[in-house]
């Protein structure tokens, strides 16, 4: 679904992303791991067109999106849940979810499966987003991205600052989305156990480079945890 080839990115004179190449297939969870500051969030912003790629290509299906603006990438079928959630705090839960329908026809409705995954959102439709707990806001951010009906879902640190019970809810939702076979998922995560539980394949970054990759079931045997703690 997503194919990244020889991607490079710079900030000033600093070489942030170094010749990255990888694929994110449909029906699989691809987990991207690495310590703070290795370039993970910069990579996601580049994939979403929030910062331009210096060199390399980003292909989504048959389309070359390397120079496409962010809204074109969303219309193409890429959903993005940024680090820190970035919901609209003064809008209600219903209004936040409806923002995810911006690329859909005017008659589009919020998909029922969002409420099946996260029942609390239905109960709080009239509450303002800023009044929700951190975990509920994360569920709302994922729901908003799913409302657009993406073929690729990108999640940046979805467990950050979230209580364990809601982490389990998010884990079940991500696995169900992948197992539907309709969606590719790219998960950036520092919480190793969460990443390992979901990963069909993994990628490890250090200093803007990919230094390890493999199948999720082999993460322990490959020493990924130890690599992240060095």
N, C-alpha and C positions, 0 to 999 in steps of 0.2 A: 504493500500500500504506500508506504513512505520510503523513499530511497535518497539517502544523503551521500554525496560523493565529493571527496577532497575539499571539504569546507574549511575555510580560514576566516578568522575575524580578528581585528585589531582594535585596541583603544589607545589612541595616541601612538606612542612608539612601542606599546606592549602587544605581543603576539598572544592573544587570548585563546583562540581555537586553532588547533594545529592539524590541518589535513585530515579532518574527520570523515570517515566513511562507514555507514552502517545501514541496515534495513529494519523496518518495523512492519512485520507481516500482519495481515488480517487474521482475527481469531486468536491472537496471541498477546500476552503481556510482555513487553520488552522493558526491563528495569535498568535504569541508568543510575549508577552509584558513584560516589566520590566525596571526599571531604569538602568542607567549605572553601570557596575560592578557586576551585579547579576549572570553572567555566560552565557548570551545568545550566544555571539560569540564563547565562548569555547564549548558550546553544538554543534553549527553548525560545528566547526572544528572537533569535535569528530565524528559527523555523517558522515563527509566526509573522515575520516581516516587521517586527517592532524595531529591529536594528538591521541594516543591510549587510548581506554577506560580502566580504571583500573578494573572495574567489571561491569557486566550487559551485555545485548545483544542489537544489532541493526539488525532487520530483515527487509528485503525489499522483499515484496511478499513472496515467499517460501524460499528465500535464507538468510542464516545467514552471514551478512557482518561484524560482529563485529571485526574480525581480518584481514579483506581484505584491501589492499592498496587503495589509492585514485583512481588510474586509473581503478581498477576493479569496483569500485563503479560507476564511470562514465559510464563504459561499461555496467553495469547492468541497467543503465537508470536514474541516479541521476544527475541533473544539478544544479550548484552552482553559485550564483552571490554574490561575497563577498562584505563586507563593504568596501567602498572606490573604488569600481568598478574594479580596477586592470586590466584595458585593457593594451594592448601593445602600448605605445605612439608613437614609431617609425615605427610601421606597419600601413598600410592603413586600412581603414574601411573594405575593401574587405578581406584583409589578416587576420584581427582580426576575422571576421566571419568564414573564412576558418579554423582557429585554432579550432573552435568548431566542425569541421568535422573530427578531428583526429581519432576518434573511429569508423568512418564510412568507407565503401569501397571507393577506390580511385575515383570511378565514381560519388560519392555523390555530390549533389549540395546544396547550401544554400536554405532552404525552402522558397517558395514565401510568406508564411503567415508572415514571419518576416518583410518583406517590406510592407505588408498590414497593420501591426500593427504600424510600425515605418517608414513612407515614407521617412523621412529625411535621413535614412541610404542609400537608393538607390541614392539619390542626391549627397551623399558625399563619394561614394565608393572609390575614388582615393585620398581622403584627409587622412592625417595621424591622427591616433587616438588622439594624443596629441594636435592637433589643434582644436578639437571639444570642445564645451561648456560642463560644468559638466552634464547638463541634457542629452545632446546628447551622452556623454560617457556612461551614465547609460543605455540609450536605446541600445547602442552597446553592453554593458556587458550582458544585458538580451538576446539580439539577438544571441550573441555568445553561451550562454548556451542553447538556444533553437535550435541552429543548429544541436546539437547532438541528437535531438529528445527524450528528457527525458520523463520519466513517472512520475518523481517527480522533481519539481523545488523548490529550496531553495533560498530565497532572504534575504539578511542581510541588513537592513536599506536602502531600495531603494530610499527613499525620502530625504536622508541626503544631504543638500546643493543644492537641486534642485528647480528650479523656478516653481511656481504654475501651469502654463500651461502644463508643461511636466509631473508634478505629475498626472494631470488628464489623460494624454495619457497613463501613466504607469498603472493607476488604471483601465482604460478601457481594456488594454491588459491583465492584470491579471484576471479580471473577465471573459473575453472571453475565456481564457485558461481553467479556472475552469469549465465554463459552457459547454465546448466541451465534458466533461465527460471522457477525455482521460488522464488527468493529475491530480496528487495530488500537492498541493502547500502549502509550509511552509513559512510563511512570518514573519520575525522578524522586529518589527517596534516600534518606540517610539512616532511617530506622531499619537495620539489617534484617531482623526477623520478619518484619512486615514485607519487605522486598522479596526475601527468599520464599515466603509463603505464596506469593503471587507470580513470581517470575517464570515464564516459559523460556526466556533467554535473558541474559544479563550482559551489561557493558560496564566496565569500570574506567573512570577517567582520572588522570593525574596531570596537573600542569597543562591542561588544555588538550591532552592527547588521550586516545584510547589505549590502555595498557593491558587490559584483559577483556575477554568475552567468552561466552560459552552458554551451555544449557542451564536453566535454572536449577534443575535437579542436582547439578554437580557443584553448586556454589560452595557448599561446605568442603567437599573434597578438593576443590580448586584453591582453597585458602582465601576466599574473598574477604571474609570477616577479618582475618589477620592483615590482609593488604590494606584495608580501610583504617585499621588501628595503628599502623606504623607511623 
